[in-house]
Every structure is written in structure tokens, then in C-alpha cells.
């Protein structure tokens, strides 16, 4: 977040008509300028940026250092290409513009886009560099476009003359299919010595990389911390819930296997009761029915024990549909609901629904190989009803006691 | 340690006179054309340490003897005299020009502007010389800028110590010295309860 006043020197010479940087060198340069202005103003709201052109009829300041991004973008329109770049004059005018900045506390920086060949000799550039260093002006150079003999060396010499404690940088951008601005995003010219514009730069880099967000949820925590936090928390809650559901489904699967045993060491109290009831039912049934029907009925009754328990939240028809779609999810939901509800409620609901003859007979009808009119099945239903009644009586006895 | 005063130093403690360094706002001291950024702060120290360089001194860039030192104070001061110790082998400053209560001066300004006072210096390696000011002009100084245009022929200019003698008033020239105001709220400045781990944010 360095407080900085920046002057950007644009090359609008004839060499900028070339198309080796898509769509044209000048357009690529304009995009890069827009991005840099955005990055600078975002890293510190009191930063100012100004623009001048170095070619054309002469060095011309388009906009003096201002923090108004709109003004800067507007002045980039309608620029004419022509003439030859005058680098020393451009730097000197930029230095003068920075000297007369309004806020003297700002650090001074010049960014040069050097696209055309450089006529001036190295010594002159080094002298200019020393003068900049003496007045503590930092310099960033973007070397693109024409690859003249000696141009990189001249620019490197200029950089080493200016460079004071690594505040100045140079970026050599060869022509290619990558946009100039994309290449520049990763350079220290953009990121501002590692701090400051890095948030904007990272976001811009992410956008440029084609929609792959650098942040977890596409939201920059710097820009909107509460939203990012809310998204993260809800993601973790969902993950925890799914893990719990998966764990319960695994538990339930293991418990259903043990359902036939009178296993008092099962973790869930309600599950124990269900298990014992199912066990007693199974015992009754083995006396009455054959082994095939036995196993099927055991499963059916176990499920019917489980299903009604969740009835006060969801309809059982819904449950069966849900079970059809995602049996694990259905079981998990049932079990989670069972955990929440009290035992008495479970028992009364279950007994009520079991007492509902039509419901039980519909379930039995859906089972293959079971004929509801079979006398043995009818006996079974009668026995279940009689069992449910004493259970109801017990609960009714218990509940007044509990209420006391 | 001989002083130019016509008394012996045991009777009178010279160091208390040169105590204006305590009123310098060291965080805002800056220099132009210094070889190592930030080395200017090592130049302001107590009188007793004025010869103790311990390797740190203010040096200008190679081949360029000019230096521009900006010294702001925490309150307005009156400066009676200035003492300056340079380096050996012609690296001592030969001339000094002072500007008062102007900030943001750079070399082109300094060269063109009329200084409030100029001195011709001699090599003063023991720190016994002091240069008096026209006291009437240095009555309420919030900041002083020293411009060193030349030295005694050395490649660079080295300064070991700058001492200021005078008195400090408790007044301040500008009522408000440093304001930071937000043009745009910066989320990292405003830690919400949510970030510090706790509480529900609710909308009413």
C-alpha cells in the first residue's frame, strides 16, 4: 500500500501499428495501461496516475496525476499513432509532472512503454537514470515491440542507473499470442514490490486465467470478508452434515445386521428398543412362516419400525420415494430424526401406524410372495396389534409419571 | 575533547546544549542522493556520540557530492547554531545552505531558491566547530532543509554527525500535522466480529 504518484509514458509512434501483439501493439499497450491504472488506484485509494505520450508531434501530457480512473480511461481514446518516440524528453517531462504533484508525500514513479527502437546512446540514458535516482524517482520499463540491436542493453543500463534498492523494474515481453497485459500481471511492475496491488493483481490474474478463481469461492476475502466467511462456514457445515450422514448410514447398516440378536450394547437407546421389538417379532414369525418369507418379513418389519418414527416430520410416502432415490440418505435422515425425537413419541407414532391396518397391509402387499389374505399373515398382524396396544398402555402409564 | 568555548568542559556540560536532536521527528527525516536509503537517521545523535560513527554515516552517491537533508521537528524550535562533522579525504562538505519550513524541496528547487542562510564550512573532523545562525530568522522552525552543494574534492560526501543547538518551544506550527482519511473503506482496517472468530452478524 505504498502511497505513490505514477506517470505512464505511452509510445504512440509509427511502430505501434504492427500486429505482432494481438490485436495491435497500440491496443495491447492501451489494455496494459488500463490494467496498471486500475491496480495502482486500487492498492491505495490516494494513489494518483497520469499519462503522457512520447511520440506524435512531441511529448504531450494527456492527464496530470489524478486518482480519477474515468479520466484516465477517457484520455486513452482517440489517440493518434505517428511520429517517433523521444525517450529522454518523455522521461524529463514525466519527472516535471511528478515534481508538481499535489500531495508531496507520494513516492514518485515513472512507467515507460518502450515499443520502438531507441536512437539515443547509452551514456545519455545513464545520465538520465542517475538524475532520476538522485531525485528518488523509481522507474519501471516495459520492453516490447521492436527488438533492436542494443535496445535491451540500453534499457538495462538505464535501469541499473536508476535502480535504488530494487524499487525499479524492467519487463521484456517478446511477441506472441499472450496478451501484453497478461504477461505484465505477473511482473513486479504490476504487483508493486510484492505488496499493495497484489489483491487486485491476483484477482485479475485469476480472471485472465479463464474463470479459475484464485480464491475458494470466487470472492476476494479482501473485498468482502463477511461473504467469504459465510460461504466457507456453510461449506463446512454441509461437509460435516454429509460426513455425519455417511457415518450414520454405516452404523445403521451394521446395526441392521445385528438386528436379530438381542444386543443390548448398541449405542442408540431407541435403536435398542427397535431392535428388541424387531427381535421379538422375528421370533414370532419364525414360528408361523417359512424361512423365505421370514427373512423378507423381517426386513419389511424392520423398515416399518424405522419409517414411522420419522412420520411427524415427513410423510411416509415421501420417505419411500426418497428411499428409492437414495437409500443411504433416507436412512440417515430417519436416524437423524430419531435422534432428535423422544422415545415416547417414537413409540406412539410407530404403534399408531402399525395399528393402521391398511398401511401395514399395503406394505405387505408390496412384498413379493406374501398374500395378505394368508391366515398366517393375518395372525401375525393381529399379534403385532396386540403388542402395540400394551406398548401404548405402557407409554400412557409412563407419560403421566414423566409429567409429574 | 576541547570546545571552542572559553571555559573548560568539566564545569559545563556541553551535551545538554546540543539536545535539539531529541525534538527531531526521526521517522520523517529524509535525504536525497543518499547512497543507502535511510542512512540519514544515523547522523542525529547525542553530543557524546558524535565521533562514534560505528560504520554508519550518511554518504552521497558515487561521483555526486550533492546532498539534500530534510529535518522535521516534533514541535517548533529555535536554532542557535549548527555543528557538522564530515568525513576524511576531501569528503567533508564545503558549503551548506539552509531552508526553513519548506517541505518537498528537490535539487532543482534548492539550486534555484534563495536560501535563508549559507555557510562556508571547513573540515571539522573533531566536531569542535559550530556555525551560528542569524537567530532572528530561526525563531519558529518546524522543519529545516540542509543543502550541501559541494565538498572538498572527494568522490562522495560523507557526513558523520549533525548537531543542532537551540531551544524547543512546545508550540506546533501546523495545528494538524498528519491526517489520514479514507476515500474508500479498506476492509482490512475494519476487523469485524465475524473475522475475529465469534458472534453472529444479524440484520435488523
Interface residues (C-beta under 8 A of the other chain):
Chain A: X45 X46 X67 X99 X104 X130 X133 X134 X135 X136 X164 X165 X222 X223 X224 X225 X226 X229
Chain B: X32 X33 X37 X61 X64 X66 X103 X104 X106 X107 X108 X182 X183 X184 X186 X187 X188 X192 X194 X195 X201
